[in-house]
Amino acid sequence: MLYLTRPYDYWSKRGIQGPKPVPFFGNLLQLLTTPQPLQEINWCNKYGKIYGHYIGKTPILNILEPEVIRNILVKDFHLFADRYHIRSASDTVVSKTLFHMNGDQWKRLRAIVSPTFSSGKMRKMFPRIRECLADLLEQLDGYAVSGRPVDVKDMYENYTMDVIATCAFATKTNVYKGDISPFVINARKAFSSINIADFATLIPAFIKRWLGMAITKKIQFFIDSTKHILQIRRDSPNSKHNDFIQILMDAVIDNEGGSSREDQDANEAHYVNEGEEELAIERKTLKIKVTENKLTENEILAQAFMFFLAGYETSATTLSFLSYELAMAPDIQQRLYDEIVANLDENTGEMDYDKLATLPYLDAVVSETLRMHSPAQRMPRVCSVEYALGDTGVVIPAGQNIDIPIYALHHCPEFYPEPFKFDPDRFLGENKRKVKPYTYLPFGAGPRNCIGMRFSLLEIKLGLAHIMKRYRFTTCPSTDRPIQYKRMLRIGAPQRMILGIEKRYL
């Protein structure tokens, strides 16, 4: 009864505005009727760039002030290094992912895993991704030649599944054929429900079990398959594979606090607001002495699981939104096509690794898509000490949960005029330099930014470049206007993404 009647005066006592809560639920009911990212835009417009809301009885502070965001994610990262979890992961493997780890355990894990996603490692993955892309193009060709509309969402999910299985586990999926591997079938079953299960941490574990939403059994096939791969490789130590599982098995911590950044990574720095200060703080954070300098089996299983989860739907969804926006804006699509064909290798007609990262309009199109349709829609943090939020006059206690609402930040008209308009020119030349720091966070910022950013961008840009070279996307009678989303707490993947497709003849 105390829980139900508890007064929700936590924020009002601190002079912080926010939506009125309902006993027991807090503001959760409002998030069930309107997807949280859209509700966060409403709340920001009504209550300002710092406001409070409640999930159940838990008070959450929301911050959209760029300078305060910088302090939290970078300058004072050591005070905000941990993520909060309203419900902890119930599975022992899931609990060991980078997403769920905190404190020195997270630092050790991040230091070991970071080099896995260096530019040098990505270069080695490039041919594997291109092989997967060839299978996708063959499928798209059938639609383009016949004039049939295509659900690009399904096509891209097949592509990203193939890429992840190939690059992570050296496994061929046969995803476009009738004899799809059991690995793919079970992975799809598991990951199709994860976003509304353990990773939607608002729901208590006993309710998820009652609703049949618990994921432990659904990921067991995936875990067992990965364990089998690990055992085979341990039994044959002289047989090395060029995939992420092998890299994780061989990974050893760099006790000197080295960074996995390389010179060419400057082309991608804006995705994580990366500069000298950010790099210095990352090096300092990851300079950690440990006794256990290699990953345990469960830690390898956890990172493989996280890689599959993060890379399967998110990259496919981004490519789907990209294709949709290009179909809706033929002039932008033509401009992108012109840049791509002007930069293909003269001998092979293909896009090489180094050139791919230097195409300004391709990068602008991807950047704008990630602004409008960011897969990461908020960043949770918890404060470890009593802390004053810059010059705002707000002081928060130790243990305070904080959210940075990325979707609302990306759609704030103060930072992005006409925020719902697709305009890649925002990220070109002088306009790109004018983007206010820490208002663009598709992969986060600071030492805890998205570790798989380079892989995701490579998969997306390579796919888009070769698709644009061969095909033109158009709208058709079956194209949804506006986009119809899967019904979730967040704005998730589209239910479908049906477009017309025409073959280009060079």
C-alpha positions in Angstrom: 0.0 0.0 0.0 2.9 2.3 0.7 4.1 1.8 -2.8 0.7 2.8 -4.2 0.3 5.9 -2.1 3.9 7.1 -2.1 3.8 10.8 -2.9 5.5 11.6 -6.2 7.1 14.8 -5.0 10.8 14.0 -5.6 11.1 16.4 -8.5 8.9 19.2 -7.2 10.9 19.3 -4.0 14.0 20.0 -6.2 12.3 22.6 -8.3 12.4 20.5 -11.4 9.4 20.3 -13.7 8.0 17.3 -15.4 4.9 15.3 -16.4 2.4 14.5 -13.6 2.9 10.8 -12.5 0.2 8.2 -11.6 0.7 6.2 -8.4 2.4 2.8 -9.0 2.9 3.5 -12.7 4.6 6.9 -12.5 4.6 8.1 -16.2 4.7 4.6 -17.7 1.1 4.7 -18.9 1.9 7.8 -21.0 4.7 5.9 -22.6 2.4 3.0 -23.4 0.0 5.3 -25.3 2.7 7.4 -27.1 6.1 5.9 -28.0 8.7 7.2 -25.5 10.8 9.2 -28.0 7.8 11.1 -29.2 6.6 11.7 -25.7 10.1 13.0 -24.8 9.8 15.6 -27.6 6.4 16.7 -26.0 7.9 16.8 -22.5 11.0 18.7 -23.7 8.8 21.3 -25.5 6.6 21.7 -22.4 9.1 21.5 -19.5 12.5 22.5 -21.0 15.8 20.8 -21.6 16.1 19.5 -18.0 13.0 17.7 -16.6 12.1 14.8 -14.5 9.7 11.8 -14.9 9.1 8.5 -13.2 9.2 4.9 -14.2 7.1 3.2 -11.5 8.5 4.9 -8.4 11.9 5.5 -9.9 12.7 9.1 -10.6 14.6 9.7 -13.9 16.3 13.0 -14.8 16.2 13.9 -18.5 18.9 16.2 -19.9 19.0 17.8 -23.4 21.4 20.7 -22.6 24.5 20.1 -24.8 27.1 21.5 -22.4 25.7 19.4 -19.5 25.7 16.4 -21.8 29.3 17.0 -22.6 30.2 17.1 -18.9 28.3 13.8 -18.2 29.6 11.8 -21.2 33.2 13.2 -21.4 34.6 15.8 -19.0 33.2 14.1 -15.8 32.8 10.7 -17.3 34.4 9.1 -14.2 31.4 10.3 -12.2 28.8 9.0 -14.7 30.6 5.9 -16.1 27.8 3.4 -15.2 24.5 2.8 -16.8 21.4 2.4 -14.6 19.3 -0.7 -15.0 15.8 -0.6 -13.5 15.7 -4.4 -13.9 19.0 -6.2 -14.1 19.5 -8.9 -16.7 18.3 -12.2 -15.5 20.5 -14.4 -17.7 24.1 -15.0 -16.6 25.4 -14.6 -20.1 23.4 -11.4 -20.9 24.6 -9.9 -17.7 28.2 -10.0 -19.0 27.7 -7.9 -22.1 29.4 -4.5 -22.3 25.9 -2.9 -22.1 25.2 -4.4 -18.7 28.7 -4.3 -17.1 29.6 -1.4 -14.8 32.6 -0.2 -12.8 36.0 -1.8 -13.2 34.4 -4.9 -14.7 33.2 -2.7 -17.6 36.6 -1.0 -17.9 38.5 -4.3 -18.2 36.0 -5.7 -20.7 36.0 -2.5 -22.8 39.8 -2.4 -22.8 40.0 -6.0 -24.1 37.3 -5.8 -26.6 37.9 -2.3 -28.1 40.7 -3.4 -30.5 38.3 -5.9 -32.1 36.7 -3.0 -33.9 39.8 -1.2 -35.0 40.0 0.1 -38.6 42.6 -2.5 -39.3 40.2 -5.3 -38.3 37.4 -3.7 -40.3 39.7 -3.7 -43.4 40.0 -7.5 -43.0 36.2 -7.9 -42.8 35.7 -5.8 -45.9 35.9 -8.7 -48.4 33.6 -10.8 -46.3 30.9 -8.1 -46.2 31.3 -7.7 -50.0 30.6 -11.4 -50.5 27.4 -11.1 -48.5 26.4 -8.0 -50.5 26.8 -9.9 -53.8 24.0 -12.3 -52.6 21.8 -9.4 -51.7 22.3 -7.7 -55.1 21.4 -10.9 -56.8 18.1 -11.0 -55.0 17.3 -7.3 -55.7 18.1 -7.9 -59.3 15.1 -10.2 -59.6 12.8 -7.5 -58.4 14.3 -4.8 -60.5 14.2 -6.7 -63.7 10.6 -8.0 -63.2 9.3 -4.6 -62.0 7.9 -6.0 -58.8 7.9 -3.9 -55.6 10.3 -5.1 -52.9 10.0 -5.1 -49.1 13.6 -3.8 -48.6 13.2 -4.4 -44.8 13.2 -8.1 -45.4 16.0 -7.9 -47.9 18.2 -5.9 -45.5 17.5 -8.2 -42.6 18.7 -11.1 -44.7 21.8 -9.1 -45.6 22.7 -8.1 -42.0 22.0 -11.6 -40.7 24.4 -13.0 -43.4 27.0 -10.4 -42.6 27.0 -11.0 -38.9 27.0 -14.8 -39.2 29.9 -14.6 -41.7 32.0 -12.0 -39.8 31.3 -13.2 -36.3 31.2 -16.9 -36.7 32.6 -17.7 -40.2 29.2 -19.3 -40.8 27.3 -19.3 -44.1 23.6 -18.8 -43.6 22.0 -19.6 -47.0 19.6 -17.0 -45.9 18.2 -16.3 -49.4 17.7 -20.0 -50.2 15.3 -22.7 -49.0 17.8 -24.5 -46.8 18.3 -21.8 -44.2 20.6 -22.9 -41.4 19.1 -23.7 -38.0 21.4 -21.1 -36.6 19.5 -18.4 -38.5 16.1 -19.7 -37.7 16.7 -19.8 -34.0 18.6 -16.5 -34.0 15.6 -14.8 -35.6 13.2 -16.3 -33.0 15.4 -15.1 -30.2 16.1 -11.6 -31.4 12.6 -10.8 -32.6 11.4 -10.8 -29.0 14.4 -9.3 -27.2 13.5 -5.7 -27.6 10.3 -6.2 -25.6 11.8 -8.6 -23.2 15.0 -8.3 -21.1 16.2 -5.3 -22.9 13.0 -3.4 -22.3 14.0 -3.4 -18.6 10.8 -1.7 -17.4 9.0 -5.1 -17.0 9.7 -7.2 -13.9 11.1 -10.7 -14.5 8.1 -12.6 -13.0 5.7 -10.7 -15.3 7.8 -11.5 -18.3 7.8 -15.2 -17.4 4.0 -15.1 -16.9 3.6 -13.5 -20.4 6.1 -15.9 -22.0 8.5 -13.1 -22.7 11.6 -14.4 -20.9 14.4 -14.8 -23.3 16.7 -17.4 -21.5 15.3 -20.4 -23.4 15.1 -18.5 -26.7 18.8 -17.7 -26.7 19.9 -21.1 -25.5 20.3 -22.4 -29.0 22.5 -19.4 -29.9 24.6 -19.9 -26.8 25.0 -23.6 -27.3 26.0 -23.1 -31.0 28.6 -20.5 -30.0 30.0 -22.8 -27.3 30.3 -25.5 -29.9 32.3 -23.2 -32.2 34.6 -22.3 -29.2 35.2 -25.9 -28.4 36.0 -26.9 -32.0 38.6 -24.0 -32.1 40.1 -24.9 -28.8 40.5 -28.5 -30.0 42.3 -27.2 -33.1 44.5 -24.4 -31.9 46.5 -24.2 -35.1 43.4 -23.6 -37.2 42.8 -19.8 -37.1 39.8 -18.0 -38.5 39.3 -14.4 -39.6 36.2 -13.6 -37.6 35.1 -11.8 -34.4 34.9 -15.0 -32.4 38.5 -15.7 -33.1 39.6 -12.1 -32.4 37.8 -12.3 -29.0 39.4 -15.6 -28.2 42.8 -14.2 -28.9 42.2 -10.7 -27.4 44.5 -9.6 -24.6 44.2 -6.3 -22.7 46.5 -3.4 -23.6 47.7 -2.2 -20.2 49.1 0.9 -21.7 45.6 2.3 -22.3 46.1 2.4 -26.0 43.3 3.5 -28.3 41.9 1.5 -31.2 41.6 4.7 -33.2 43.7 5.2 -36.4 44.4 8.2 -38.6 41.6 7.4 -41.1 39.0 7.4 -38.3 38.9 11.2 -38.4 36.3 10.8 -41.1 33.9 9.3 -38.6 34.7 11.5 -35.6 31.5 13.5 -35.8 29.4 10.4 -35.1 30.7 10.3 -31.5 31.8 14.0 -31.0 35.4 12.8 -31.0 38.2 15.3 -30.5 41.5 15.4 -28.6 39.8 15.8 -25.2 37.6 12.8 -25.8 40.5 10.6 -26.9 42.6 11.6 -23.9 39.8 10.8 -21.5 39.2 7.5 -23.2 42.9 6.5 -23.0 42.9 7.5 -19.3 39.7 5.6 -18.6 40.9 2.3 -20.2 44.4 2.5 -18.7 43.7 -0.2 -16.2 45.9 -2.9 -14.6 44.2 -6.3 -14.2 45.1 -9.8 -13.3 42.6 -11.4 -15.7 43.8 -10.1 -19.1 41.8 -12.4 -21.4 38.1 -13.0 -21.8 36.3 -15.9 -20.1 34.1 -18.2 -22.1 30.9 -16.5 -20.7 32.3 -13.1 -21.6 33.0 -14.2 -25.2 29.5 -15.7 -25.4 28.1 -12.4 -24.0 29.9 -10.2 -26.5 28.9 -12.5 -29.4 25.3 -12.2 -28.3 25.5 -8.4 -28.0 27.1 -8.2 -31.4 24.4 -10.2 -33.0 21.6 -8.2 -31.1 23.1 -4.8 -31.9 24.0 -5.5 -35.5 21.1 -7.5 -36.9 18.0 -5.3 -36.7 19.6 -1.9 -36.2 21.7 -1.9 -39.4 18.8 -3.4 -41.4 16.5 -0.7 -40.1 18.9 2.1 -40.9 19.3 0.8 -44.5 15.5 0.6 -44.7 15.0 4.2 -43.6 17.8 5.3 -45.9 16.2 3.6 -48.9 12.8 5.1 -48.0 14.2 8.7 -47.7 16.0 8.4 -51.0 12.8 7.1 -52.7 10.9 10.1 -51.4 13.6 12.5 -52.6 14.8 11.6 -56.1 17.0 14.6 -56.4 19.0 13.6 -53.3 19.2 10.0 -54.6 20.5 11.2 -58.0 23.1 13.4 -56.3 24.3 10.4 -54.2 24.4 8.2 -57.3 26.6 10.8 -59.1 29.1 10.9 -56.3 29.3 7.1 -56.0 29.9 6.3 -59.7 32.5 9.1 -59.9 34.5 7.3 -57.2 34.4 3.7 -58.3 37.6 1.9 -59.0 38.4 2.3 -62.7 39.5 -1.3 -63.1 37.0 -3.2 -61.1 34.0 -0.9 -61.0 33.9 -1.5 -57.2 34.1 0.7 -54.2 37.4 0.2 -52.2 37.7 0.4 -48.5 39.7 3.7 -48.2 37.5 5.5 -50.7 34.3 4.5 -49.0 35.1 6.5 -45.9 35.9 9.7 -47.7 32.8 10.3 -49.8 31.2 13.5 -48.3 27.7 13.2 -49.7 27.4 9.5 -48.8 28.5 10.3 -45.3 26.0 13.2 -45.1 23.1 11.0 -46.3 24.0 8.3 -43.7 24.5 11.0 -41.0 21.1 12.6 -41.7 19.4 9.2 -41.6 20.9 8.4 -38.3 19.7 11.8 -37.0 16.1 11.3 -38.1 16.0 7.6 -37.4 18.6 6.9 -34.7 18.5 3.3 -33.5 19.7 4.5 -30.1 17.0 6.6 -28.7 18.3 7.4 -25.2 21.4 7.0 -23.1 21.0 5.9 -19.4 23.6 6.9 -16.8 23.8 7.0 -13.0 25.6 9.6 -11.0 28.1 8.3 -8.4 28.4 11.5 -6.3 26.4 14.6 -5.5 26.8 16.7 -8.6 25.9 20.3 -9.8 24.7 20.3 -13.4 26.9 23.1 -14.7 25.4 26.6 -14.2 21.8 25.3 -14.3 21.4 25.6 -10.5 20.3 21.9 -10.3 22.2 19.7 -7.8 21.5 15.9 -8.0 22.3 13.3 -5.3 24.5 10.3 -5.6 22.7 7.4 -7.3 20.5 9.6 -9.4 19.4 7.9 -12.7 19.8 10.1 -15.8 18.5 9.8 -19.3 19.8 11.6 -22.4 16.9 11.5 -24.9 18.7 11.1 -28.2 15.6 11.1 -30.4 14.3 14.3 -28.8 17.7 15.9 -29.0 18.0 15.1 -32.8 14.5 16.5 -33.4 14.9 19.8 -31.4 14.2 22.7 -33.8 16.7 24.9 -31.9 19.5 22.6 -33.1 18.0 21.3 -36.3 15.5 23.6 -38.1 12.7 21.7 -39.7 13.8 18.6 -37.8 11.4 16.2 -39.5 12.7 17.2 -43.0 15.4 14.9 -44.6 18.2 17.2 -45.4 21.7 15.7 -45.8 23.2 19.2 -46.4 23.1 19.6 -42.7 26.2 17.4 -42.6 28.1 18.9 -45.5 31.0 21.4 -45.4 30.5 24.5 -43.3 27.0 23.2 -42.2 28.6 20.1 -40.6 31.1 22.3 -38.7 28.1 24.4 -37.4 26.4 21.4 -35.8 26.4 22.1 -32.1 28.6 19.6 -30.2 26.8 17.0 -28.3 23.5 17.5 -30.1 24.3 14.6 -32.5 24.7 11.3 -30.7 23.7 8.4 -32.9 26.5 6.3 -31.4 26.8 8.1 -28.1 30.0 9.9 -27.0 32.9 9.6 -24.6 34.5 6.3 -23.5 31.2 4.5 -23.4 30.3 5.2 -27.0 29.1 2.4 -29.3 32.0 0.0 -29.7 30.6 -1.4 -33.0 30.2 2.0 -34.8 32.9 1.4 -37.4 31.5 -2.0 -38.3 27.9 -0.7 -38.6 29.0 2.3 -40.8 31.0 -0.1 -43.0 28.1 -2.5 -43.5 25.7 0.4 -44.2 27.9 2.5 -46.5 29.2 -0.4 -48.5 25.7 -1.8 -49.0 24.3 1.6 -50.0 27.1 2.4 -52.4 26.7 -0.8 -54.4 22.9 -0.7 -54.3 22.8 2.9 -55.6 25.3 2.0 -58.3 22.9 -0.6 -59.7 19.4 0.4 -58.7 17.0 3.4 -58.3 14.4 3.3 -55.5 11.0 4.8 -56.1 7.7 5.0 -54.3 4.9 2.7 -55.4 1.2 2.3 -54.4 2.2 -0.1 -51.6 4.7 2.3 -50.0 3.5 3.4 -46.6 3.1 7.1 -46.1 3.7 7.8 -43.3 5.9 4.9 -42.2 4.1 2.3 -40.1 6.2 1.3 -37.2 6.1 -1.9 -35.1 4.2 -1.1 -31.9 6.8 -0.8 -29.1 7.7 1.4 -26.2 10.3 3.0 -28.5 10.0 3.9 -32.2 11.3 0.7 -33.5 11.7 -0.9 -36.9 9.1 -0.3 -39.6 6.5 -3.0 -40.0 7.5 -3.2 -43.6 9.2 -1.0 -46.2 7.8 -1.6 -49.6 9.4 0.4 -52.5 9.7 0.3 -56.2 13.1 -0.6 -57.6 14.5 0.0 -61.1 17.7 -1.3 -62.6 20.3 1.3 -63.7 22.3 0.6 -66.9 25.7 2.2 -66.9 
